[in-house]
Structures are given as structure tokens and as C-alpha cells.
Amino acid sequence: VILSQADEIYNFFNNTALVVSGNDPIDITSSSTQPTKFVDCIETNTGLLVFGETQQFMLHTDSASLTPDTAKLSNISTYRYSPQTAPISLGTTIGFLDTAGSYSRFFEMFDIKREGEPQLVDVTKVVSKLLPSDIDILSISRENNTIFLSEKGSGNMYLYRYFNTGSERLQGAWFEWFFPFSIAYTFVLDDDLYLVSTDFK
């Protein structure tokens, strides 16, 4: 993981090769027992959660400031992650997709700490054969507590609607929509869901 210099977003070079200062770029590597390629990342209140295809790491510091001397990259979990979709924030938890099996699975990670493993819930466990393994579009409307999953070139969209009170989830439901056109991309803007299709000229 390489970060740019403080206050200079496009500067990835040290001021000098002899002395490391606190505002120099951070260049840190991870250690693992298996080959791990970093795919994506998402920020949390405890640090930067970095996703590999088979492992997750936390970039953090135990000091008051993040510098090249205090930065740490720790392995926190070893779950499969689909590089076709980016991890999403559900407000207080992190969601990501696993498409390694015959069907896709959506996981929700919470209680993410700098030390120790986070808690994980398989949200698709009650509908284990609902999501096809080719899901590659993932978007969310946090204001409406709805997650949208679909596959490029397909007219099917899978939705998960949930209802939380504080830190407790009181209800969650899966359902499916069918469209008379193929979906190429989806995104949420304000309270509206936008769908892009290649079927229209």
C-alpha cells in the first residue's frame, strides 16, 4: 500500500533518501502465508480496510498521527472477495460480495477493530440459491436501506431491504425485479435508482 505525501496528493516521492519525516509518503507491505493481491479498499472509523481476493487487511496506526514510522498493515480476516464489485458501506457496517461458489453470497462485516477479527454475517444464508455466481453490479441506497445487485447483460435485479434500530437489525427481506431490457450499470442518486442499458439507441 503506497500513500501520497501529506498535502500533496500526487506526490509519491520522499523529500530525501537519508531521513524519513512524518509527512513523507507511506509505503508499506503486508505479510501472508498465501499469495494475496489487493483489489479494493474502503475507509472505516478504525482505519483503511483493504480487500484482497482471499484476505482482508487493516491499514491503521496506534499513534495520534499516521506516518511512515507508525503505519501498520494487519491481517484481520480471511474471507473470499469478488474483485468484480467494490465493497460498500451500509452506514455502520461494511458489505461485500463473494462469487467463488455456484451462487453468490453477500457478507456483512461489523465490529471491525484494529486488533482481532471482525464479526461477519452471511446475509444470503436464508436464500442461498437466489443470487447467480455472475453478479458484477452492486449499489446501495443507505437512506432507503436497500441494496441492489445485478449482472451485466441480464434483466434481473436482486434487492435486499433491511430495517435497523440502533445497532440491531429488526428485519431484512430479499426480493427480485425483472426488467424488459438488459442492465449495463446501476447507481443511486439521492432517492432515485438509475439504470443504464445498451438496448436503447
Summary of the structure (lengths in Angstrom):
residues: 201
radius of gyration: 19.3
end to end distance: 42.2
largest distance: 63.3
contacts: 539
relative contact order: 0.11
helix: 2%
strand: 48%
